Amino acid sequence: MRLEASRGLWLLVLGLTVLRLWAAATIPLTEDEAYYRLWSEHLHLGYYDHPPMIAWWIRLGTTLAGDTPLGVRLLPILGAAITTLLTADLARRLGASARTALVAALAYNAMLTIGAGGILATPDAPAILFWAATLSVLGRIGAGGSPRFWLLAGLMAGLACISKYSALFLAPGIFLWLVSSPEGRRRLLTPWPWTAVAVAGAVFATNLAWNATNHWLTFEKQFGRVEPSQFRPEYLGELLSTQFALLNPFIAVLAGAGIWAAIRRRGQAGGMDLSLPLLAALPFGLYLALHALHDRVQAHWPATIFAAFALAAAAAVEARPRGWRPRTLATGLVFGTVAMAGALAWAGLQGPPLNQRTDPLLPIRGWPEFAGQVEAARVKAGAQWVGVAHYGALSQLAATGRIQAPLVHLIERERWPDAAPAPVERPGLVLDKSRRLSLADLQACFRTVTPAGELVRGLPTSRVDRYPLFRVEGPVPDLLARGCPDELGKNRRR
């Protein structure tokens, strides 16, 4: 890579990393991040919702930088920086110029999910990194590298799979890439690709073994979504429109042009060869489209294949460096940069609500102060423990460190195999959002339920979350083992 492009790439990575580190240190944790932080206190080979990698990352980050939002997010931010470098490296391996590799790195970070979401400590963070690392290694093989790189590719793919199960789609995608060319088919006749499968399988077997000894918790949770229960094609339209926006509309248009051009000139020499990133992404993309025919696809799910779209956008500009494409790229980069910096600054500085009805920052606002009020209410009520109906609220309260009594999740007790025993036979204080919790719900779970007031979290100038408080006594048998009856559990996702 030429010095100019190399310097530009490193300056890009350094600048973005500094911005993300500042944002990570100033923006409070989201509910899911606080939840994964609790995982990191007890390391395992698997958890209720996901494979274990994000817990390991958070544990390392908090060891290095303290039990703070920055510590929780440290490894995901470094992972985002490495992924940017890997995206540029893959572009070069696929035949792009140094300039185009830099464009791919810029386009990748101009995507709204990546630009602003690159600080978040979720399972997507390690999955994105190891997916990109797998493709980068395969790009080296495709460019004539040693076949021993297949061992490293298998290791990276295995690490991706114990980050998030969506990485399992890498295997059929890579197989499509291999069978799509004579050279790839020849490689399938050697032991190297199959050795990579064995290495990846050995890594994934660690999580498989954990599930086998824990009632297949994660498999039941995640793969239970696959079975269609209804036909709702409107979700497909929602997926396409949402991802068009989150890709950055300008980058999405360029990516579409690059993909179409790659399809039209398939097999022809010249330009960046997009077959590896696009075919590797194809099975997962098709699954998401099928899933969207019966259920909603969450906005962050496709993030692992965003690098493929960045490469396609860069290829589109490289193929026609004059006309509307470079202008669209410039507009997209400005739009993505402004959106990313604005979103991170607004969240980091805890900016005001948009209006009286909408406050996008409400989920992360005021948890330390709120936890202090909960603790005061607990002491006043003479309660020996605090119960909640939603895992996110419990995790946020725990992250503040201000509750001086055991916290108890009243449902889905399988989420908390390492929870310390709580004296639930003694009086407790139960709270959650008003739409999740009612007197009637708790009466199915406790013999005595007494209203104990209400707390409010949020800014008085906009929408707030209201939390009714209840003093409870006399739990149902085996509360800590089985949780509350179904009526309370039905409200957990609301």
Secondary structure, 3 states (H helix, E strand, C coil): CCHHHHHHHHHHHHHHHHHHHHHHHHCCCCHHHHHHHHHHCCCCCCCCCCCCHHHHHHHHHHHHHCCCHHHHHHHHHHHHHHHHHHHHHHHHHCCCCHHHHHHHHHHHHHCHHHHHHCCCCCCHHHHHHHHHHHHHHHHHHHCCCCCCHHHHHHHHHHHHHCCCHHHHHHHHHHHHHHHCCHHHHHHHCCCHHHHHHHHHHHHHHHHHHHHHCCCCHHHHHHHCCCCCCCCCCHHHHHHHHHHHHHCCHHHHHHHHHHHHHHHHCCCCCCCCCCHHHHHHHHHHHHHHHHHCCCCCCCCCHHHHHHHHHHHHHHHHHHHCCCCHHHHHHHHHHHHHHHHHHHHHHHHHCCCCCCCCCCCCCHHHCCHHHHHHHHHHHHHHHCCCCEEECCHHHHHHHHHHCCCCCCEEECCCHHHCCCCCCCCCCCCEEEECCCCCCCHHHHHCCEEEEEEEEEEEECCCCCCCEEEEEEEEEEECCCHHHHCCCHHHHCCCCC
